[in-house]
Amino acid sequence: MSSISFINPLSNEGQNIVKQSADLNSVFERNDDLINIVMHSNRQTISNSEIIPETIGDLAINRIKWYIERKNNKDFNPHDYAYLFNEDIVEYDTIAFHMIAQALASRFNPNSREVKLFVESQGFLIEDRLTKLMANERSEIVEEILSQLLTQNDLEWTFLKDLIASKKLSLCDLVLENGEIILDREEFIYSFGENFTDRSPDRIYDILIGNSLKELILNKMIMQASEDYIKKINTMLATVEVHPMIEQLADLLAESISETMTKYSSYYGSAGPGSMKIGKLVREAFPPCIAHTVDGVSSGGRNDAIVLLLTSFVSYARLYPGIFASEGRVKVSDIDSNLSIVMNEILPLIYEAADNCTPPLFEDQPQEKINITSKLGFGMHEVPDLENEGETTWYTPMSCEKIQMHLPQLCKKNKDCQKINNPLSYYSRKRWILSKEGKIEDSEEKTEAAE
Ligand code: SF4
């Protein structure tokens, strides 16, 4: 049978691999055994040395890159990542999984885009790995892993309530009898067999349950467990120092995810037609209140943080940071005549932040997209359109005083907040400092200045 941890790196087997074989000090050391496994993976592309992971750190980064590329790249070549489906890699793959979890937990909010990508990538890896197994091996490993995950004899639906609450699973996906989930063929036939006179109950079982429902439950449970694992590490790291290698991996993951996502549509639930890319906004210059909002707001104030605070800040920061020094009224199209910056940079960032919220803003309040359009000055419409400009007013950014009054949980002042009365002033000043220190590219500043 296949290795359990190849599908579930959080299993006892996976935890033992990490305990016995993980060595944080060697994360970025060349690993000849790993390279050998990769090079000898069936159908692996070997002509391009850049795609071959040479260290466990590379493997961790490529694990996430694989998912972003697979999801977004129309010319994706599966052979570039064939090693991810070679079971010989299981030990390194399991260690890479745990290291990614630690690195992301140390750097990002559990609701962040980065953590979501990791959790989703695990779900897709499980799906793809199962698909590549022979039918009998596939059902054998699914049964084995489910028997480890489903620890109740009589499986009440409430056992899966977290999956249902987070919409990973729907109650409609399940077959229930008196609140109990039916997965077993004999049990299904015993409970419902008499109800089917014109079709074989066995056939109905295969359609309603079969391997597909078991695999769906297994997949979503491991995704949920990965999410919970990151939350747990995140809490623990409040009292424990992060290992320098994990910090280094977090830096590289952040850089790689940002680069790879920027190559493709950066908001993966687009508001309008076409793809939208996050562009020249300098995130490093965001004040704490804005950085926290972009990471996702999970308590009260979520809607105001996205619709009032972030929408006005991002739009003015990108298009007209000097608003408070100017006298006349200005419209978005005075600066962004065809709305390409709004569509490609401003809305993607706002939508990304909305998606990072708990619960994601548009999932329970899709109408807030209209309020965002309205605050940009384009009336009560789903997407900004030049024809509607002027129907509402382009809302100016909130002052620090207002933020501290209405959204106090977001104001986590740092030393740069001194003598600042508006997040926009913070941003302009910080961007200027970063530019002088050579920490942001000159071309970025030149482009901004030319606009
Ligand atoms: S002082 Fe102003 S800029 Fe700084 S975090 Fe608070 S609200 Fe934001």
Boltz pocket constraint, residues with backbone or C-beta under 6 A from the ligand:
constraints:
  - pocket:
      binder: B
      contacts: [[A, 287], [A, 288], [A, 289], [A, 290], [A, 399], [A, 400], [A, 403], [A, 404], [A, 410], [A, 411], [A, 412], [A, 413], [A, 414], [A, 417], [A, 420], [A, 421], [A, 422], [A, 423], [A, 426]]
      max_distance: 6.0
